[in-house]
Amino acid sequence: MEKKSFQMANSIKPISLTPNFIVPEEKRPQLAHISPLASIPIIDLNDHVTSSLLQKISQACEEYGFFQVINHGVPKELCEKVMTAVTQFFELPPEERAEFFTEDHTKQVRLFNYYLKSEGQEKVTMWSELFSHPWHPVDNFTHLLPQNPPLYRVAFAEYAKEIGGFMNRLLSLISQGLGLDKDCLRKRMGDNPRLRAQANFYPPCPDPELTLGLAVHTDLNALTVLQQSAGVTGLQVIKDGKWVAVDPIPNAFVINLGDQIQVLSNGRFKSVHHRAVTNKTHPRVSLAMFYGPNTEDVIGPIEDLIDDEHPPVYRSYRYAEFLEKFYSQEGTRRMVKELFELPK
């Protein structure tokens, strides 16, 4: 049976490799140059030796800004359930998804496409469609979500509770990895954190060398917990100037530090550039759960991490100011945290 072509919600015909999807030559992924041997750290959260676990997390945060965790405690069946719900959403007819499509980033619930823009060139749309909405471990948010597919609201309500607890544990471990009190990072981001979910869909692409699923970027938030489609690669991170594939591991989460943790850690922990590439044969789905400060929270290097040998790298700012600069750079690499660096 022939597989049906994917149709973007804002398009009148199935996706094809038209010029508006072909990225400039200097930004193409050069997939043949990706090392198949390198990988990001894999950390078993069942490691009962606390000092060993903290050392592994601290090292991963310093050297990579990315790591994968196994034995994270979120039930496998629930992880599969929410990924099924996300997949079913992107399988809806394009006219049904289109009711959520908007280019207005202030909308609470939005379906959209990222794009690249270069001076003197037309915008290049990324080979992906994205669906973003709030989540919360306790408050009811599901009335904001699609009623179709029927599984979507139920799956996200359950998943949000589990991810909320997991995020708190993770922030505690990262705080302790910095030598801080276990509640330090969570307190710094306030009692009302900015919680967003983003589901990403990458259709098969006739020539993955010409496109990108997501352009090179860092995450603007503090912490990202990501699930990937089983057996389908696409996520890549930069390490020592080279791209490293983050292959999916069964029942694992990819943990990604965002810009706010780099600033709070005074540059010790890294928010690194990453991207998503496409493939010829398989659709790929990923689900990112974002945790960040509220717009009114003030972010800056934590005082306990500053001394004569480690002067402050960044100035303090309201998160709303960070977001304003982030959205003003839309279509580019969005080098935002660098704008808040102090003179050396």
Secondary structure, DSSP 8 states (H G I E B T S, - for coil): --------TT-SS-----GGG---GGGS--GGGSBSS----EEETT---HHHHHHHHHHHHHHTSEEEEES-SS-HHHHHHHHHHHHHHHTS-HHHHGGGB-S-TT-SSEEE--EE--TTS--EE-S-EEEEEE--SSS--GGGS-SSSTHHHHHHHHHHHHHHHHHHHHHHHHHHHTTS-TTHHHHHT-SS-EEEEEEEEE---S-GGG--SEEEE--SSSEEEEEE-TT---EEEEETTEEEE----TT-EEEEE-HHHHHHTTTSS----EEE---SS--EEEEEEEEE--TT-EE---GGG-SSSS--SB--EEHHHHHHHHHHTTTS----GGGGB---
